[in-house]
Amino acid sequence: MMKHKTSLLVSTLLLTQFSAVNAADQPDADTLVGNYYGGIHGAYMKADNDRLDPSDNQFTRSGGLGVELGYRLSAPVELRLSYTRFAAELHEGDNIQGINKYNLDALYFPTEQSIYVLGGVNAFDFNTDTEAAVNAGLGYRQYFTDQFAGYLEGKANYQFEDKQTDAIAQVGLVYFFSTNDKVVAVEPEPAPYVAPAPVVVDTDKDGVADGVDQCPATPTTDKVDEVGCTVFEQERLSYRLAVNFDNNKAVVKPEYYSELADVATFLKQYPHVDITVDGYTSVVGKASYNQQLSEKRATAVAELLTSEFGIASSRVTPVGHGETNLIDTSNTADAHKMNRRIEININETRKVAVER
């Protein structure tokens, strides 16, 4: 009996010491749910006074050791199955009587932390009799790590048949075989401060603020550069006309009037463009005569553009080139016909605003 009492005292002192020195933060109860644990314990039982009847060979007190298996059913509730072997000191004599105690308890943690209340049923084997009983009590569990803890509890054990109530103090160690991963809530990072956009004044609506705009009145159709001025590109103008003449003639045939009208339309569309009318002859005849004939042919076309199609004479310059710049140098009728001609060649570039 003294040995069991000493073991219980030592266990209690160890639990107290660990609680004071090695106390860790209590684990989140949710990490224990659904997990099993095993443990060992020491117990001391103070018998009911009714057990002091010497005629019935009863005991007054006993100490014992035991094992247990538990399961965390939910955050606040555990189930525990335990076995304790008590060594009872009989009231008469020095005989030691073994007592087997089997418990099924429910533990309830009101705050899901250390303090709990318990209640359960048990079978109490003593002196060849099996006694059914219930017990209720209060306990305290101290965690040393998330899986390892010690506990101290006191409970009353009520035996139905003889209506006896025994007091039991119990101290033990338990170890959870596994725990659940704890979900740590991550605080969202605060949104970065965004300064309000400054108010931009753009009077001509070209996308460049007035404070930067060096061309504050650009048309809304124009593309602008970084300082708000119109972006220009070079546009190349090109037009070519060939008018052929009969031999030794300077009269423009009516079949070419529609083409001259196209030249006039082009010149009206681009009023800044001036043209040169170039006259040529074949090599038939004297060169001096051919020079005069080429000038007459150039003048005839220039006058038509002026009188018939409304082009200012200042924009049209006739030039005769005689029998130079032959298209076909062979001495044939077809070659001579091709060389008797007027050419108007327009090649011009201009700056044109790029559209937005």
WOTA-V458739 format. One record per residue. N is the residue number from 1. BURIAL is # if it has 16 or more other ideal C-beta (glycine too) atoms within 10 Angstrom, else .. D_CENTER is the distance of its C-alpha to the mean C-alpha in Angstrom with 1 decimal. Layout:
n->[N:N]
burial->[BURIAL:BURIAL]
d_center->[D_CENTER:D_CENTER]
This chain:
n->[1:2:3:4:5:6:7:8:9:10:11:12:13:14:15:16:17:18:19:20:21:22:23:24:25:26:27:28:29:30:31:32:33:34:35:36:37:38:39:40:41:42:43:44:45:46:47:48:49:50:51:52:53:54:55:56:57:58:59:60:61:62:63:64:65:66:67:68:69:70:71:72:73:74:75:76:77:78:79:80:81:82:83:84:85:86:87:88:89:90:91:92:93:94:95:96:97:98:99:100:101:102:103:104:105:106:107:108:109:110:111:112:113:114:115:116:117:118:119:120:121:122:123:124:125:126:127:128:129:130:131:132:133:134:135:136:137:138:139:140:141:142:143:144:145:146:147:148:149:150:151:152:153:154:155:156:157:158:159:160:161:162:163:164:165:166:167:168:169:170:171:172:173:174:175:176:177:178:179:180:181:182:183:184:185:186:187:188:189:190:191:192:193:194:195:196:197:198:199:200:201:202:203:204:205:206:207:208:209:210:211:212:213:214:215:216:217:218:219:220:221:222:223:224:225:226:227:228:229:230:231:232:233:234:235:236:237:238:239:240:241:242:243:244:245:246:247:248:249:250:251:252:253:254:255:256:257:258:259:260:261:262:263:264:265:266:267:268:269:270:271:272:273:274:275:276:277:278:279:280:281:282:283:284:285:286:287:288:289:290:291:292:293:294:295:296:297:298:299:300:301:302:303:304:305:306:307:308:309:310:311:312:313:314:315:316:317:318:319:320:321:322:323:324:325:326:327:328:329:330:331:332:333:334:335:336:337:338:339:340:341:342:343:344:345:346:347:348:349:350:351:352:353:354:355:356]
burial->[#:.:.:#:.:.:#:#:.:.:#:#:.:.:#:.:.:#:#:.:.:.:.:.:.:#:#:#:#:.:#:#:#:.:.:.:#:.:#:.:#:#:#:#:#:.:#:#:.:.:#:.:.:.:.:.:.:#:#:#:#:#:#:#:#:#:.:#:.:#:.:#:.:.:.:#:#:#:.:#:.:#:.:#:.:#:#:#:#:#:#:.:.:.:.:.:#:.:#:.:#:.:#:.:#:.:#:.:#:.:.:#:.:#:.:#:.:#:.:#:.:#:.:#:.:#:.:.:.:.:#:.:#:.:#:.:#:.:#:.:#:#:#:#:.:#:#:#:#:#:#:#:#:.:#:.:#:.:#:.:.:.:.:#:.:#:.:#:#:#:#:#:#:#:.:#:.:.:#:.:.:.:.:.:.:.:.:.:.:.:.:.:.:.:.:.:.:.:.:.:.:.:.:#:.:#:.:#:.:.:.:.:#:.:.:.:.:#:.:.:.:#:.:#:.:.:.:#:#:#:.:.:.:.:.:.:.:.:#:.:#:.:#:#:#:.:.:.:.:#:.:#:.:.:.:#:.:.:.:#:.:.:#:#:.:#:#:.:.:.:.:.:#:.:#:.:#:#:#:#:#:#:.:.:.:.:.:.:.:#:#:.:#:#:#:#:#:#:#:#:#:#:.:#:#:#:.:.:#:.:#:.:.:.:.:#:.:#:.:#:#:#:#:.:.:.:.:.:.:.:.:.:.:.:.:#:.:#:#:#:#:#:#:#:.:#:.:.:.:.:.:.:.:.:.:.]
d_center->[69.3:69.0:66.6:64.1:64.4:63.8:60.7:59.3:60.0:58.4:55.2:55.0:55.5:52.8:50.3:51.2:50.9:47.5:46.3:47.5:46.3:43.4:41.7:38.0:35.4:35.6:32.9:30.7:32.9:30.1:29.9:33.5:33.5:34.6:36.1:39.7:41.7:45.2:47.7:51.2:53.3:56.7:58.5:61.7:63.5:66.2:68.4:69.6:73.1:74.4:73.9:76.6:79.4:81.3:82.9:79.6:78.6:75.5:73.2:72.1:68.9:66.9:64.0:61.6:58.6:56.0:52.7:49.9:46.9:44.2:41.1:38.4:38.3:35.9:34.7:38.2:40.5:41.9:44.7:47.1:50.0:52.5:55.9:58.3:61.7:64.0:67.3:69.7:72.8:75.5:77.7:80.8:81.1:78.6:77.2:73.4:72.0:68.6:66.3:63.2:60.6:57.7:54.9:52.1:50.2:47.2:45.5:43.7:41.5:41.4:38.7:37.1:38.3:41.6:44.4:45.3:48.2:49.5:51.9:53.2:56.2:58.2:61.2:63.8:66.3:69.3:72.9:72.4:71.1:67.6:66.6:63.6:61.9:58.8:57.2:55.0:53.7:51.3:49.2:47.0:44.4:43.2:40.2:40.6:37.3:34.7:37.0:40.5:42.5:46.1:47.7:51.0:52.3:55.5:56.6:59.7:60.9:63.1:65.4:66.6:70.0:71.6:69.5:68.7:65.8:64.8:62.4:60.0:57.9:55.3:53.1:50.6:47.7:44.7:41.9:38.9:38.3:34.5:31.8:28.5:25.3:24.6:21.2:20.3:18.4:15.9:16.4:13.4:13.7:15.6:14.3:15.9:19.1:19.4:23.0:24.3:25.0:28.7:30.9:31.9:35.3:35.9:39.4:39.8:36.3:35.7:32.3:33.9:34.5:38.2:38.2:37.4:39.1:42.3:43.3:42.8:44.5:42.9:43.1:40.0:40.3:40.2:37.3:37.3:36.4:34.6:37.7:38.1:41.0:41.6:40.6:43.6:44.1:47.4:48.8:51.6:54.4:56.7:59.7:62.7:65.9:69.1:72.4:75.3:79.0:82.3:84.7:86.3:84.6:82.3:81.6:78.0:78.0:76.4:74.0:72.0:71.8:68.5:67.0:68.4:66.9:63.4:64.2:65.1:61.9:59.9:61.9:61.4:57.6:57.6:60.4:59.9:60.9:64.6:66.1:69.0:71.1:72.4:75.7:77.0:80.1:81.2:83.7:86.6:89.2:89.7:86.7:88.0:88.3:84.9:83.4:85.0:84.0:80.3:80.4:81.9:79.2:76.4:78.2:78.6:74.8:74.1:76.6:75.1:71.6:73.2:75.7:74.0:70.3:70.3:68.9:70.4:72.9:71.4:68.3:70.3:72.4:74.7:75.5:77.9:77.5:80.5:80.3:77.5:74.1:75.3:72.8:75.2:77.9:80.0:83.4:82.8:83.0:79.3:78.4:80.7:79.1:75.6:76.6:78.2:75.1:73.1:69.5:67.0:63.9:61.2:58.5:56.7:53.4:52.1:49.1:47.0:44.1:40.8:39.4:36.1]
